[in-house]
Amino acid sequence: MRAAPGSPASPASPASPVGPVRQVGPVDPAPDHDLAADVERVREALARVPGPLTPHRVAEALRSSGRPVGDASVLAVHALLVRDSVGAGPLEPLLRLPDVTDVLVNGVEGVYVDRGAGLERLDLAFPDEAAVRRLAQRLAATAGRRLDDASPHVDARLPDGTRLHAVLAPLARPGTLISLRVPARRALDLEALVSLRALSTDLADLLRAVVARRLAFLVTGGTGTGKTTMLATLLGLVPPAERLVLVEDSAELAPAHPHVVGLESRPANVEGAGAVELRVLVRQALRMRPDRLVVGEVRGGEVVELLAALNTGHEGGCGTVHANSAADVPARIEALAAAAGLDRAAAHSQLASGIDVVLHLARDAAGRRHLAEVAVPERDPDGLVRLVTAVRCEPGAEGLRADVGPGADRLARLLRRPLTLPTRPAPGLP
């Protein structure tokens, strides 16, 4: 990779929040050679004659052009080829940076990371579009998936748990796009979320009560608001004697719990056969004696099976749903259920009796994730469900400010305890 023209200062500079990314830069070339051209020349030569990637083979390929090449150039080319063929190639060091949740590549010159405070652009770039395309295809192959002009997009999980999404150019602009979602390196507890200003101590106690009372809940929010992290944290509060059965499109949940089993959906193969949909797995999970049924992300017809399960004695079930606000959740559930053949009245009826609490997450102006709202469902006289705010949280200079709303009494009845949240900035935050 090379420095992007006109980009910010080098990540190694004191002004940059990302120091260690110097590792992904290329080894300095010998002054009399074009390193990028040498790499391509060797890559083509090695592709013609299969064999191990060794410095000796690199030297032979370089010297086959008839001009002398020094040891420094040989080692530099070898190091770059090794880097580009192992793990996530030039992105691998970024995936290992502390607190990184996402690594994004926007074509040749746009590389971004998210470390919990919004996206940061790095002073890094790929040598050309072909290099980005090669990396995307190799990552897809690592996950056992196909990525080419006939199948130009992929959504898969890499062996280390990293979530891969890629779209090839020219469908994607300004070039091939790669999105890597990094799995949590450790399961967070509520105290860690408090220290990260995602919760206050009072809100943490409220969430403990939600899990202890075996209330069915949904964690909602936009992309990147921390839904999976929050759900995994709450599942870690489930008593050890209970059995968790997780159903996911791509295995991301890793709760700190001793009895967890999981089912993962499978896409069709290149012949278009062998797909296993999430809603099929939800039905299978119901036969696996779950104490808590968990759907990692509800985004299709599986919502019908989940709501049915929550209405037939499976207490404490939960999942995540994409939604712009807690108030939008009924419409979102209605749309998903309609696509699966459940009419509006039935969807709202199942939602009203199956879901007890909605926990909505958001990002503040600085990009920090936090619990924004706790809401409870309420049926209107016409039978439709609306979500009523029980607790609303606003970030401030001193932490989260928690205010009770009109749904507070209903939430207190569900928890069988009064709400003790202050209507002032919650204490206990750093």
Secondary structure, 3 states (H helix, E strand, C coil): CECCCCCCCCCCCCCCCCCHHHHHCCCCCCCCCCHHHHHHHHHHHHHHCCCCCCHHHHHHHHHCCCCCCCHHHHHHHHHHHHHHHCCCHHHHHHHCCCCCCEEEEECCCEEEEECCCCEEECCCECCCHHHHHHHHHHHHHHCCCCCECCECEEEEECCCCCEEEEECCCCCCCCCEEEEECCCCCCCCHHHHHHCCCCCHHHHHHHHHHHHCCCCEEEEECCCCCHHHHHHHHHCCCCCCCCEEEEECCCCCCCCCCCEEEEECECCCCCCCCCECHHHHHHHHCCCCCCEEEECCCCCCHHHHHHHHHCCCCCCCEEEEECCCHHHHHHHHHHHHHHCCCCHHHHHHHHHHHCCEEEEEEECCCCCEEEEEEEEEEECCCCCEEEEEEEEEEEECCEEEEEECCCHHHHHHHHCCCCCCCCCECCCCC
